[in-house]
Amino acid sequence: MVRKIRLQIFTTFVVLFVFALPLKLYAKSFETNWQGSDKSQLRLIAAKAAWRGKKHLFAGIDIRLAPKWKTYWRTPGDTGIPPYFDWAGSENLLKAEVLYPVPHWFEDAAGQSIGYKSRVTLPVVITPKDPLLPVVLKLNASYAICYDLCVPISTQQSLKIDDGLSSPFVPVMEMALLDIPKQVAKRRADIGVNKVGFIPGDKSALSVLVNAPETASKVELFIEGPGGLYVPSPKLLSRGSGEDKFTYLVDLSGMDDPKKFKGIELVCTLRVDDKAIVQPCLVE
């Protein structure tokens, strides 16, 4: 009788172990281990989440930083190094599009920079070659972190993503997607850039007129040039009333040929409190 009870207990344990092991592996298939230094670590996560009205397959580049340390946006500002993400060697991957949550301005003795502190998740829209097969992501990531000094970080990650699995990281991904600036073709009625042009009589500076609610407590403007063209940081010149409530100045006096900005299309990202948009901005 005792032997029979022991056999039943052993059989139950084996069954539970066999079922528990796949569950553990299943949960782990949605994330890689954190890699990096004591100042910053990076991992990959995976989820299928709603974006632009449809379900998309996502990876997430999840970066966490030690207190007071920062990392950079795709355009780092006056100082800094942009991140680099290489997906070479991935399997069944047609395209990986990295999306950047709206960043923040930082200022120190070296100048103004653009980026993130504490923690940031960069959603990556995954397009498989064959949607019926899993995607194996292989990421080579290089990025810089800075506080009183700057440190380069490099890491390699690999993650298998199955479109049919339900990920525990869906809430994380959907929260990150909420902070992706909305793409608009032209200025919206509530917020947006109204006009970009040379200051009359001064061909070495641009004036940027921004529309935002007068009650806004936080307004941040980020300007990018085509093809990696450097654009100096915009400075808030005045805050008034009427349609163009915010006027920014972009000083081009340090550029080799300020006139080359005439007629080019910049990319303007505007944060107004908890709203953010990105729009094309033609220099008139």
C-alpha positions as CSV (number, residue, x, y, z in Angstrom):
1,M,0.0,0.0,0.0
2,V,2.8,2.4,0.9
3,R,4.7,1.5,-2.2
4,K,1.5,2.2,-4.3
5,I,1.1,5.6,-2.7
6,R,4.7,6.5,-3.3
7,L,4.3,5.4,-7.0
8,Q,1.3,7.7,-7.3
9,I,3.1,10.6,-5.8
10,F,6.1,10.0,-8.1
11,T,3.9,9.8,-11.1
12,T,2.0,13.0,-10.2
13,F,5.4,14.8,-9.7
14,V,6.6,13.7,-13.2
15,V,3.4,14.8,-14.8
16,L,3.5,18.2,-13.1
17,F,7.2,18.6,-14.1
18,V,6.6,17.7,-17.7
19,F,3.7,20.2,-18.0
20,A,5.5,23.0,-16.0
21,L,8.7,22.8,-18.1
22,P,7.1,23.9,-21.4
23,L,5.2,26.6,-19.6
24,K,8.5,28.0,-18.3
25,L,10.1,27.9,-21.7
26,Y,7.0,29.3,-23.2
27,A,7.1,32.4,-21.0
28,K,10.8,32.8,-21.6
29,S,10.3,32.8,-25.4
30,F,9.0,36.4,-25.3
31,E,12.1,38.0,-23.8
32,T,15.9,37.7,-23.8
33,N,18.1,38.2,-20.8
34,W,19.2,41.7,-19.9
35,Q,22.7,42.5,-21.2
36,G,25.0,45.5,-20.7
37,S,26.7,47.1,-17.8
38,D,25.8,48.3,-14.3
39,K,24.9,51.6,-15.9
40,S,22.6,50.3,-18.6
41,Q,21.1,47.0,-19.9
42,L,19.2,46.0,-23.0
43,R,16.9,43.2,-23.9
44,L,14.4,42.2,-26.6
45,I,10.8,41.5,-25.9
46,A,8.0,40.4,-28.2
47,A,4.2,40.9,-28.5
48,K,1.4,41.3,-31.0
49,A,-0.3,44.6,-30.3
50,A,-2.8,47.1,-31.8
51,W,-1.3,50.0,-33.8
52,R,-2.8,52.2,-36.4
53,G,-6.1,50.3,-36.1
54,K,-4.6,46.9,-36.8
55,K,-2.8,44.1,-35.0
56,H,1.0,44.1,-35.7
57,L,3.8,41.8,-34.7
58,F,6.3,43.7,-32.6
59,A,9.6,43.3,-31.0
60,G,10.6,45.8,-28.3
61,I,14.1,47.1,-27.7
62,D,13.9,47.6,-23.9
63,I,16.6,49.8,-22.3
64,R,16.9,50.6,-18.7
65,L,19.4,53.1,-17.3
66,A,20.9,53.8,-13.9
67,P,19.8,57.0,-12.1
68,K,21.0,60.2,-13.8
69,W,22.2,58.4,-16.9
70,K,20.7,59.1,-20.3
71,T,20.8,57.6,-23.8
72,Y,20.1,59.2,-27.1
73,W,17.3,59.6,-29.6
74,R,17.7,58.8,-33.3
75,T,18.9,62.4,-33.7
76,P,21.0,63.1,-30.6
77,G,21.0,67.0,-30.8
78,D,24.1,69.2,-30.5
79,T,26.0,66.5,-28.7
80,G,25.7,62.7,-28.5
81,I,25.7,59.6,-30.6
82,P,22.6,58.1,-32.2
83,P,21.8,54.4,-31.6
84,Y,22.6,51.8,-34.2
85,F,20.5,48.6,-34.6
86,D,21.6,45.9,-37.1
87,W,19.3,43.0,-37.9
88,A,21.6,41.1,-40.2
89,G,21.4,37.3,-39.9
90,S,17.8,37.3,-38.8
91,E,15.6,34.5,-40.2
92,N,12.3,35.0,-42.0
93,L,12.6,38.8,-41.5
94,L,11.6,41.1,-44.4
95,K,11.6,44.4,-42.5
96,A,12.2,45.7,-38.9
97,E,11.1,49.3,-38.4
98,V,12.2,50.9,-35.2
99,L,9.8,53.4,-33.7
100,Y,10.9,56.1,-31.3
101,P,8.8,57.4,-28.4
102,V,8.8,61.2,-28.2
103,P,12.1,62.2,-26.4
104,H,13.2,65.0,-24.1
105,W,15.7,67.8,-24.2
106,F,18.7,67.7,-21.9
107,E,21.2,70.5,-21.3
108,D,24.7,70.3,-19.8
109,A,28.1,72.0,-20.2
110,A,28.6,70.3,-23.7
111,G,25.3,71.7,-25.1
112,Q,21.8,70.4,-25.7
113,S,21.1,66.8,-26.4
114,I,17.9,64.7,-27.1
115,G,17.1,61.4,-25.5
116,Y,15.7,59.3,-22.7
117,K,16.4,58.7,-19.0
118,S,15.4,55.9,-16.6
119,R,13.8,53.4,-19.1
120,V,12.6,53.4,-22.6
121,T,11.0,50.7,-24.9
122,L,11.5,51.2,-28.6
123,P,8.8,49.3,-30.5
124,V,10.0,47.5,-33.6
125,V,7.4,46.6,-36.3
126,I,8.2,43.2,-37.6
127,T,7.3,42.1,-41.1
128,P,8.0,38.4,-41.8
129,K,8.9,37.1,-45.2
130,D,6.5,34.2,-44.6
131,P,3.7,35.2,-42.1
132,L,3.0,31.5,-41.4
133,L,6.5,30.9,-40.0
134,P,8.3,32.2,-36.9
135,V,10.8,35.0,-37.1
136,V,14.2,34.7,-35.5
137,L,15.6,38.1,-34.7
138,K,19.3,38.6,-34.4
139,L,20.2,42.1,-33.2
140,N,23.5,43.8,-33.0
141,A,22.9,47.0,-30.9
142,S,25.3,49.8,-30.3
143,Y,24.3,52.9,-28.2
144,A,25.8,55.5,-25.9
145,I,24.9,56.4,-22.4
146,C,26.1,59.6,-20.7
147,Y,26.2,61.2,-17.2
148,D,29.4,63.0,-16.3
149,L,31.1,60.9,-19.0
150,C,29.9,58.9,-22.0
151,V,30.2,55.1,-22.3
152,P,29.5,53.1,-25.5
153,I,27.4,50.0,-25.0
154,S,27.3,47.0,-27.5
155,T,25.2,43.9,-27.2
156,Q,24.0,41.0,-29.3
157,Q,20.5,39.5,-28.8
158,S,18.6,36.7,-30.4
159,L,14.8,36.1,-30.0
160,K,12.4,33.8,-31.8
161,I,9.0,35.3,-32.3
162,D,5.9,33.2,-33.1
163,D,2.9,35.2,-34.5
164,G,0.4,32.8,-32.9
165,L,1.5,33.0,-29.3
166,S,0.0,35.3,-26.7
167,S,2.7,37.5,-25.0
168,P,2.7,38.8,-21.5
169,F,4.4,42.0,-22.9
170,V,1.3,43.2,-24.8
171,P,0.5,45.9,-22.1
172,V,4.2,47.1,-22.1
173,M,4.1,47.4,-25.9
174,E,0.8,49.2,-26.1
175,M,2.0,51.7,-23.5
176,A,5.1,52.3,-25.5
177,L,3.0,52.8,-28.7
178,L,0.9,55.5,-26.9
179,D,4.1,57.6,-26.8
180,I,4.9,57.3,-30.5
181,P,4.2,60.7,-32.1
182,K,1.2,60.7,-34.5
183,Q,2.2,61.3,-38.1
184,V,0.3,64.1,-39.7
185,A,0.6,65.5,-43.2
186,K,0.0,69.1,-42.1
187,R,-0.7,71.2,-39.0
188,R,-3.6,70.1,-36.9
189,A,-6.1,72.6,-35.5
190,D,-4.9,72.1,-31.9
191,I,-1.1,71.7,-32.2
192,G,1.5,71.9,-35.0
193,V,4.1,73.9,-36.8
194,N,2.6,76.7,-38.8
195,K,5.6,78.0,-40.7
196,V,9.3,77.7,-41.1
197,G,11.2,80.4,-42.9
198,F,14.2,82.7,-42.9
199,I,13.9,85.7,-40.6
200,P,13.3,88.8,-42.8
201,G,16.6,90.5,-43.5
202,D,18.6,87.7,-41.9
203,K,19.6,84.7,-44.0
204,S,21.5,83.0,-41.1
205,A,18.5,82.1,-38.9
206,L,15.2,80.4,-39.3
207,S,12.0,81.3,-37.5
208,V,9.6,78.5,-36.6
209,L,6.0,79.4,-35.7
210,V,4.3,76.8,-33.5
211,N,0.6,76.5,-32.6
212,A,-0.2,75.1,-29.2
213,P,-2.7,75.9,-26.4
214,E,-1.7,78.9,-24.3
215,T,-2.4,76.8,-21.2
216,A,0.3,74.2,-22.2
217,S,2.8,73.6,-19.4
218,K,5.3,71.7,-21.5
219,V,6.1,72.3,-25.2
220,E,9.2,70.7,-26.8
221,L,10.2,71.0,-30.5
222,F,12.6,68.7,-32.3
223,I,13.8,69.3,-35.8
224,E,15.5,66.9,-38.1
225,G,17.1,67.5,-41.5
226,P,16.8,65.2,-44.6
227,G,19.6,62.7,-45.2
228,G,21.2,63.2,-41.8
229,L,21.6,67.0,-42.3
230,Y,22.4,68.6,-39.0
231,V,19.9,71.2,-37.7
232,P,20.9,73.3,-34.7
233,S,18.7,73.1,-31.7
234,P,15.6,75.4,-31.8
235,K,15.5,78.0,-29.1
236,L,12.2,79.4,-27.7
237,L,12.2,83.1,-28.7
238,S,8.8,84.1,-27.5
239,R,5.5,82.8,-26.2
240,G,2.5,84.9,-27.0
241,S,-1.1,84.7,-28.0
242,G,-3.1,84.2,-31.2
243,E,-2.6,81.4,-33.7
244,D,1.2,81.4,-33.6
245,K,1.7,81.2,-29.8
246,F,5.3,79.9,-29.8
247,T,8.1,81.3,-31.8
248,Y,11.4,79.4,-32.1
249,L,14.7,80.5,-33.5
250,V,17.2,78.2,-35.3
251,D,20.6,79.8,-35.5
252,L,22.3,78.8,-38.8
253,S,25.3,81.2,-38.5
254,G,27.6,78.3,-37.7
255,M,26.6,76.4,-40.8
256,D,28.8,76.4,-44.0
257,D,25.9,77.5,-46.2
258,P,22.7,78.5,-44.5
259,K,21.1,79.2,-47.8
260,K,21.0,75.5,-48.6
261,F,18.0,75.2,-46.1
262,K,15.8,77.2,-48.5
263,G,13.1,75.0,-50.0
264,I,14.1,71.8,-48.1
265,E,11.7,69.7,-46.1
266,L,12.5,69.2,-42.5
267,V,10.9,66.8,-40.1
268,C,9.3,68.5,-37.0
269,T,8.4,66.5,-33.9
270,L,6.3,68.5,-31.4
271,R,5.4,67.5,-27.9
272,V,2.6,69.5,-26.1
273,D,2.0,68.1,-22.7
274,D,0.8,64.5,-23.2
275,K,0.3,64.9,-27.0
276,A,2.9,64.5,-29.7
277,I,2.9,64.8,-33.5
278,V,5.5,64.6,-36.3
279,Q,5.0,66.5,-39.5
280,P,6.9,67.6,-42.6
281,C,8.0,71.3,-42.4
282,L,8.9,73.0,-45.6
283,V,11.4,75.9,-45.3
284,E,9.9,78.8,-47.1
